[in-house]
Amino acid sequence: MSSTTHIDHSQARGDDELRVSTLELFFDLVFVFTLTQLTALLAADPSAATAGRAVLIFIVLFWMYGGYVWLTNRVSPDRPARRLLMILGMGAFLVCALAIPEAFDGGGVAFGVGYLLVVLVHAWLYGQEFGAAVVLRFAPLNVVSALSVTIAGFLDGPGVYVLWGAAILIQFITPSIAARVAPRFDIRSGHFVERHGLLLIVAFGESVVAIGIGIAGRDLDPGLFAIAVMGLALAAALWWTYFVGDEEGARRTMDAAATDQRFRLAINGYFYAYIPMLLGVITMAAGVKDSIGLATERLDVGPAVILAVGVAMYLGGDVAFRLVMRIRPIGYRAAGVAAALGTVVLGVSVAAAVQLLSLVVIVVGMLAIESRFSKPRVSPAGRTA
């Protein structure tokens, strides 16, 4: 018997042929509107309270975004019924995004209802392909999580945050239950890695859009152009940290992993580690937006902090991602986290442009030193090199 007869058919046509569809990319563009809304929310009020709310909203939404990625990784939206359900899910995400500014101040019910619809459409699509036995492993927990957020919309005070926290806690324990059916969640790594990479690059694009929104109505002067260009340079440098090495390294690690290991890599790398990365992009974009028009002026503590913390969060998430995917080196990027946080002093005591330029220099310098003294390494078996 020839060796080709031993190739799993789904794997043979999965990683090599399954690419992200235009409908999936359309879905991602709608989802990224939630990031735009969170950026605007944080830029309008760069306080600890608003940042905490943004984190809660993002984690809740990103969990179900991931659910749709896992779904289309196994079930291509190539039939009219699936496409219509995907579009319905997009509409539900849009409702959530529109309700974000008031999610904790009168718009919580609308957010919760939209989120519940996101969950129900996801369960329906999964059930059509894999049956009720598989869906009942995780869908009830997703529904309870959505109901917690919806009920929070009717309340005021600390109870709101307790229910949001409960929703997230439920999400965090769901993978351990879903792991019992891990063979059903065998991941086509090529599609999975590409889909998350596209989400990240669209998020970077939205950070540039935030610059344009911040410029609206302002006089075009050299300081404004300087901030805009440095904001773009910072986004490009952060793009470089992931797309020149990390994406391909993650693909190789996932390809080499067994089914149950690949399940854990996907959860730990593309959910837990991706949370600070995407939150970092949101926060950095809000900081750049708040710096527009203040190139030579000192920043208030809030904008200076979110600008530095955004870059530090992204780099910290990237360090976690590399640890999960066994990509080396890591030390230079960990040092970049500390250096980025130190720029708060520059923004508060010198000027916005100085802090932003320093962040660009830190990230570019980190990448240059890393490239000069080491090369990214991934063990062929997925072990630390």
Steps between C-alpha positions, in 0.01 A plus 500: 500500500643837403569764767246736349216273611585581861436871465191620685267637233378797702857597584615462140242742373500714814824684570612516137174601335277664759553875489316780672191581294383848407194452724728426795701813425174696477404355839835613644453853370165521679651359819787748487241778526476392864870584534436840343225565752723397790778728373258793488370415847848494651619810314200698627570405862847348560424407859548177693124448523451532124801278432352233727170515315676477165685188615178331612321582175789388284554164672131413481482585129834347406398166647210468257703640213734208564202267501416603144863452395497146636170442324611613154829315547299178480185612317559714194224759437448369149124443508221761491361397840841525666571834335168644615563384856849650491352831385244477781790453742668806351185700560496389863863606545410836345224547759755429774746746349241777472404448866858510631505869599198441728563136594533596867276809489158411368595302188584176676178325403551572129859378528390185682223417254738546208756280672240231574411494131871462414512195727180341370598537134839345579337203677254453213777487242705257708197280561425470130847358435589303814170421667348578837734273699803713413325836529366418845861476622550875476193689369308501832797667669515762225126563544538540878787743439284704260208498743728629775595798285137557400374493860780743596339749262197523729707574810707779652791499739752226585265222390561600138870430528441176690285370212751610236776331700289185524450502123875512445567234764259268318687564177832415662378162629325404176820381321563234766154359430523536123836320509312176562392514137838627375505257202194683369700823531800383300637826362614573148798702608556687172149645496501563876828692500407697188159599641647641821777673309243673282310613810817649646593683182146641466529616861822683410315659211233619739769659716598711199134589445496624861775745406288632215201539730714688749618741232147592390426868557856593595735737319759318295837602642844333522434372853181328393671332205789394726267326746309333215815367335645380829170329580521316168866416563414353840219288354737380226769409753251300705381332181861398434534332840235244409489462125873461444552169680223435751225406256710246313651367822154443645391320185796261524439431869131427445573280197738290712259461792259214565126570495460555875819709514381711208176567686695637798736700281202664331333591831814623673658673201207639306268580789689567823816647342305683231290684761784733611625531142168627365428703811845651453412611147174653627673680786793620292261638238305688768826648631608615154156649438522696825845628400378659177545876517724477807835423336699759697284496812515287809239230522269444791572187696211304346600532131871450581423183694272342241751574223780325689283223640357424155845428357605311814184286491554412137863402557407309816235310307753424230739363763221274629417395143863406436515303823190303401622437145861427608642781290830654607648746592280660766729706723532802271123536478459465875752784541295703252198472733687669785650764271158587354351551846785736585395744227209625711745740665591649162140563402410661829818705554623578145253470207268260320725484193800406712315212664365374169840524332657317793252215462583470130872495580452237771307259278721553194815476711374182666437341160839613366689359799302177485573463129868575552570262784252218456258339260150371578511128570230236515576135564368272222318298767354809663748492791708791619799546274 
